[in-house]
Amino acid sequence: MARPKEFDQDTALEAALGVFREHGYAATSAGMLTEAMNIGRQSLYDTFGDKWQLYRAAVQRYGDAESRAHLAALATGPKAIDGLRAMMARVVAEAHMPCLGLGSLTEFGVSREELNQLHAATGRVLSKAIAARIAEAQRQGDVPSAVNAQHAAAFLLANVAGIRMAARGGAEDAELHALARFALQALH
């Protein structure tokens, strides 16, 4: 008879997510994972499959959490432009923390279909929400109507990645704030 699991799977997955954020997939060993997750190697495999399945689960969890946080920021403020500012401010505030989404893209590019699907799903949700807020800001007179909302959303998402890369490369907060400010100014 199998012993019942004596650990919280969500807590263990969150711990694994932290290791993958910091070290990426290739540089993370099973030992690093089991130590951070506070579980045995067999429990890791019995519960999560293998390292790759655990990584995919961590990327999914991270993408879902980041999407919710971005959407919440976008929904703030009395005007749509305020939500866009809040989203970019959130990115700057957390830019020094490693980004698992960006990390998985830089490590694997488009070579892993499972990751491509995860990234595409997250990207569609965020792009659609950002474009909707930009269109709303256009109706409110804060963004010129000549701006293509979908292209502008893609531009902002590219700048989110750029801000996170700059932070990972050692950029100071003032520079990160300036990058976010210039990205938003491009909407005008």
C-alpha positions in Angstrom: 0.0 0.0 0.0 1.3 3.4 -1.0 2.1 5.9 1.8 0.0 9.1 1.7 1.9 12.2 0.6 3.2 14.1 3.6 3.7 17.4 1.9 1.7 20.1 0.3 2.0 19.9 -3.5 1.3 23.6 -4.0 4.0 24.6 -1.6 6.4 22.2 -3.2 5.6 23.4 -6.7 6.1 27.0 -5.5 9.5 26.1 -4.1 10.5 24.4 -7.4 9.3 27.5 -9.3 11.7 29.6 -7.2 14.6 27.4 -8.0 13.8 27.4 -11.7 13.4 31.2 -11.7 16.9 31.6 -10.3 18.8 28.9 -12.2 16.7 27.9 -15.2 16.1 24.4 -16.3 19.5 23.1 -17.3 21.3 24.4 -14.3 18.8 23.0 -11.8 19.5 19.6 -10.4 17.1 17.1 -8.9 19.0 17.6 -5.6 18.4 21.4 -5.7 14.8 20.8 -6.3 14.3 18.2 -3.6 16.1 20.3 -1.1 14.1 23.4 -1.9 10.8 21.5 -2.0 11.7 19.6 1.2 10.7 16.3 -0.3 12.5 13.1 -1.3 13.6 12.3 -4.8 10.9 9.5 -5.1 8.2 11.9 -4.0 9.3 14.4 -6.7 9.0 11.7 -9.4 5.8 10.1 -8.0 4.0 13.5 -7.7 5.3 15.6 -10.5 6.7 13.0 -13.0 10.2 14.0 -14.1 12.1 17.3 -14.0 10.7 18.4 -17.3 7.1 17.9 -16.2 7.8 19.8 -13.0 9.4 22.6 -15.0 6.3 22.8 -17.3 4.0 22.9 -14.2 6.2 25.7 -12.8 6.1 27.7 -16.0 2.3 27.3 -16.2 1.9 28.4 -12.6 4.2 31.3 -13.0 2.5 32.4 -16.3 -1.0 32.2 -14.6 0.1 34.2 -11.6 1.8 36.9 -13.7 -1.2 37.1 -16.0 -3.5 37.6 -13.0 -1.2 40.3 -11.5 -0.9 42.1 -14.9 -4.7 42.0 -15.4 -5.3 43.3 -11.9 -3.0 46.2 -12.5 -4.6 47.0 -15.8 -8.0 47.2 -14.2 -6.9 49.9 -11.7 -7.5 53.6 -11.9 -10.3 55.7 -13.0 -8.9 55.9 -16.6 -7.5 53.2 -18.9 -4.1 55.0 -19.1 -3.9 54.6 -15.3 -4.2 50.9 -15.6 -1.5 50.8 -18.2 0.7 52.9 -15.9 0.0 50.6 -13.0 1.0 47.5 -15.1 4.3 49.1 -16.1 4.9 50.2 -12.5 4.3 46.7 -11.3 6.8 45.4 -13.8 9.4 47.9 -12.6 8.7 47.1 -9.0 9.3 43.4 -9.5 11.9 43.6 -12.3 14.8 42.5 -10.1 13.2 39.2 -9.4 14.0 36.6 -12.1 11.2 36.0 -14.6 10.5 32.4 -15.3 8.6 33.2 -18.5 11.5 35.2 -19.9 14.0 32.7 -18.6 12.2 29.8 -20.3 12.1 31.8 -23.6 15.8 32.6 -23.5 16.8 29.1 -22.5 14.6 27.2 -25.0 13.4 29.8 -27.6 10.7 28.0 -29.6 12.3 24.6 -29.5 9.8 23.1 -27.1 6.2 22.9 -28.3 4.8 22.5 -24.8 6.4 25.8 -23.7 5.3 27.5 -26.9 1.7 26.6 -26.2 2.0 27.9 -22.6 3.6 31.2 -23.7 1.2 31.7 -26.6 -1.8 31.2 -24.3 -0.5 33.7 -21.7 0.6 36.1 -24.4 -2.9 36.1 -26.1 -4.6 36.9 -22.8 -2.3 39.7 -21.9 -2.1 41.1 -25.4 -5.9 41.2 -25.7 -6.3 42.9 -22.3 -3.6 45.5 -23.0 -5.0 46.2 -26.4 -8.5 46.7 -24.9 -7.1 49.2 -22.4 -5.3 51.0 -25.1 -8.5 51.2 -27.2 -10.3 52.5 -24.1 -7.6 55.1 -23.5 -8.1 56.1 -27.1 -11.8 56.6 -26.5 -10.9 58.6 -23.4 -8.6 60.9 -25.4 -5.3 59.7 -23.7 -3.9 57.8 -26.7 -4.2 59.1 -30.3 -6.8 57.2 -32.4 -4.1 56.6 -35.1 -2.2 54.2 -32.8 -2.9 50.6 -33.6 -3.9 49.1 -30.3 -2.7 45.5 -31.1 0.7 46.8 -32.2 1.0 49.0 -29.2 0.1 46.1 -26.9 2.9 44.0 -28.5 5.2 47.0 -28.1 4.4 47.3 -24.4 4.9 43.5 -23.8 8.3 43.7 -25.6 9.2 46.5 -23.2 8.1 44.4 -20.2 10.6 41.8 -21.3 13.2 44.5 -22.0 12.8 46.0 -18.5 13.1 42.6 -16.9 16.3 41.9 -18.9 17.7 45.3 -18.0 17.1 44.6 -14.3 18.6 41.1 -14.6 21.7 42.8 -16.2 22.0 45.2 -13.2 20.1 48.3 -14.2 19.2 50.5 -11.3 15.6 51.5 -10.4 15.8 55.0 -11.9 16.8 53.5 -15.3 13.9 50.9 -15.1 11.4 53.7 -14.3 12.7 55.7 -17.3 12.3 52.7 -19.6 8.7 52.2 -18.4 8.0 55.9 -18.8 9.4 56.0 -22.4 7.4 52.9 -23.3 4.2 54.6 -22.2 5.2 57.9 -23.9 5.4 56.0 -27.2 1.6 55.5 -27.0 1.2 59.3 -27.5 
